[in-house]
Each structure stands twice: as structure tokens, then as C-alpha cells.
Amino acid sequence: MRTQQDRTIRGYNLHICDAYDCDDGGWPVVEPCHEVPERLITFCVGSKDRDGYAHLFLDDYRFERLWNTPERYIPTLREYKGMIGPDFSTYTDMPYPMQAWNKYRSMALTGWWQRQGVSVVPVLQWSDERSLGFAFEGMPDGGTFCVSTVGVGRDRAAQRMFQAGIDAALQAIDMDTLLVYGSWDSFDVHDMVRVVRYPNDNTQRVKAFEDKRKGIALWADEEHRVEAHDKAEASQR
């Protein structure tokens, strides 16, 4: 039976990351990862596809459970080739302490997953200019990092802010490789880092579903025409 103190510790996930697991600035220690995945695929407990690094570029509510009950999902995470660090949102309309808290949660899970034997690529997150003051604190030097451009391509202001974040990240972190998830690619890394791009697999999955549904509809329409033709011929006999 858990004590009140144990429930409090678990409520803040201090059992997976406390002050002793953090650097002098208070950020969870994350080790560099030098892997460059062949595929990035959406994390899904029910999916049988584990042949790649799983990402969490999803609405937060879809993966909040990984924070709420972290031990429960370690066996599933280990079935993938690796993970991309969780991308807890840092929206521009969030208070800055909340943005910092979500960055902390991302780093806490990333570091803990690594200590559980999971290969994890740290994720880069920022919102606006003010967030750049803490966005890259505590990040490891060297290795591979990942960022998402989903939603950036439709907004000029978001594009400018994305470039500002990339510039700040390159100044703050000595990275080797940047993984870019999403279709928008009109940003500049100034030849400072290798860039590896991955398509938005959610978009691909939706398109495949729509194509399949369209194919079924066309097949059904053709079947209806054949059936009508056969009936017409039979009536003329």
C-alpha cells in the first residue's frame, strides 16, 4: 500500500527524475544519441509496426499517458528500434513557466527512457523569441536531434520563428545531425549540420486510407453498373 509521500513522489514523477538526475541548471540529464533512423513512425500501442523510431508529434492528450504511468509503457517502447523524445507542446499562448515545465517533462522522460535501455533522440522545442532563452538549456552536446515542421509551412510568421529557433539551436548545441519530420523544408542550417528529412507519416496514412476508400467506392460503383447491365440484358431475353 502506497504511503501519502509515495503518492506525492509519483504524482510529480520524482521516482524517475529528481534533483539528483538533473544538471546544475535543474534540467534533467539527457545523453547524446548518435543514431540516424531509417524511418520515423507514429507511436501507437496497438500498432504491429515497430520497424523504426517512434515519434510523438501528436496532440498531447494522445501520449500524456506516457508521463502519467511511465513504467507501464517501457516494454512497448523497447519493441521499437528507438524513440524520439516526447514533444510536449510549447504553444506561444502558454505561460512561460508552463512551456518550461513541458520542456522539463520531455527531457525527464528522454533521460529516463535512456536509462531504461531505450535509444532516444532528443527533441528540440521552442515557441517564440522569449522561449529561446531556455529552449536549449541542458541539451547534450554532439549527436542527433529531432525537430518537427508540421504546421509551419502554412504560416509566414511561424516560418520566421522556426528559422530563428534553428539559428539559436545551432549556436547553443554542438549537434552532428538534425532529423526533420514534416514536409516543410524552406529553412537554412548554414551548412553547419547534416539534415535528414522524414515525411509526415500521419498525412501518408490518411491519404492511403482516403485512396483505399475511394478505390472501394469506385469498385462498388463498377459492380453496380455491371449488375444493372446484366439485369437489363436478362430482361431483353
Secondary structure, 3 states (H helix, E strand, C coil): CCCHHHHHHHHCCCCCCCHHHECCCCCECCCCCCCCCCCEEECCCCCCCCCCEEECCCCHHHCCHHHHCHHHHHHHHHHCCEEECCCCCCCCCCCHHHHHHHHHHHHHHHHHHHHCCCCEECECCCCCCHHHHCCCCCCCCCCEEEEECCCCCCCHHHHHHHHHHHHHHHHHCCCCEEEEECCCCCCCCCCCCEEEEECCHHHHHHHHHHHHHHHHHHHHHHHHHHHHHHHHHHHHC
